[in-house]
């Protein structure tokens, strides 16, 4: 009975260890992928992560809040346009097609919105400091220039007035698909380097996991060596010899006694 209980206990420990290992490896894969993902985004020209032609952007202002927009901290998904400076004809054609199909907001006679236009992400020097930044607003008007390029009038849904600038088509990097994950953008930004969250939630647990796996490996190797190559001290060797001799003498006496008993019969 005790053997059965001990076996069940051992099985339970093995299952628990297996579950822990699976969870740890899932986290390891997630952390590794996210780390590569984050540093790839940091080193890219666009400065935002893309997967399969889709960009994942974190909303950092309330300018697009509304029933048809998104809020601060949301993660929005946009279709990435080919690079405006690409020399590939296929990229040029795809970009030109996407730009020409962008929808502009239309209005009713009373000034209310009849149909919402596309939301675009574009580069703009928003602070007049010479540094380009990404901004995401809705198209409310368009102007065709003589050089066959477009300029778009944009506005944040939550803003009272339209933007003071126009957006050149070459500055557009993405078109919002309508997909968003409420609050997830803020969490991802918290986890991106050089934020503290990246080191607390990714780097430190990843380092701890790797250290744990190294310790487990070392212990396993030492245990294997201990089983196969156990070193016996001189005292232990003498004790083993003594017990062997005693067992041999005891066996001899038992045999003599058995033979004597047979002879007497």
Phi, psi and omega in degrees: 000315180296324180295320179295316179297319179295321179294318177297319179298317180295319178297319178299319178296319181294320179295316180299317179295321179296317179298314179299317180297318180297314179299316180297318181290325175298314178297319181300314180297316179300312182297319181294314179297316181295321179297311178299317180301313183294315182288330175295318178295321181294325184270350182282162179293321183288334180068022173217149184286141178228144175222123177056038178080007178244137178257142176249114187241142179265129180281124186245002177218168183263015186293342181248016179293141181155175182296335183247011182239221183207168186247167176301134179092350178288155172255121180249151181248127181235148174282126182275130177276148174302154180303132181296337181263007181295141179266357179283131182296324180296323177292319179298317182294317181294319179294314180298321180294315180296317180297317183292337182264002179297135181271140178254141179300134176245154187236152173280173181298330181273006177091354177283159183283126177273317178213132181283138177277175180290152175258124184244151174251131187214162176273137177201144174277087187287331184257006181055037179249010179083003181249125179285139179228156177277136175224149182230109180223171183267145178282126177239357179191162180214152179227128177267123181272168181290341181267020178069015174260163179249149168236134184248140173268129184235165180199143173280137182303327183273346182278149181282326185241160177290165179294149183282358182234168171249157184251120177286142183302330180291343181270354180280131181247342182197161177235126182297131181275349185099349180278137177206151176238106183303126175079345185289330181298319179296322180293316180295320178297322178298328182273350183277143176294147004264029180296152180299324182301328180297319181282323182287316187264342183243300188295308183296311176298325179294317178295319179296319179297314180297320178296318179299316181294323178295316179298314179300318180295315180297316180296321179295318179295317180295322179294319179296318179294323180295325180286318186274330186231049181293131180270124182257130180286166180297320180297318179295323180295319178295321180294320179296318179297317181298316180295324179295318179294316180298319179294323179295315179297316180298320179294321178297317179295321179295319178295317180298318180295321180293318179294321179297320179297322179293319181295322181292330177286000000 
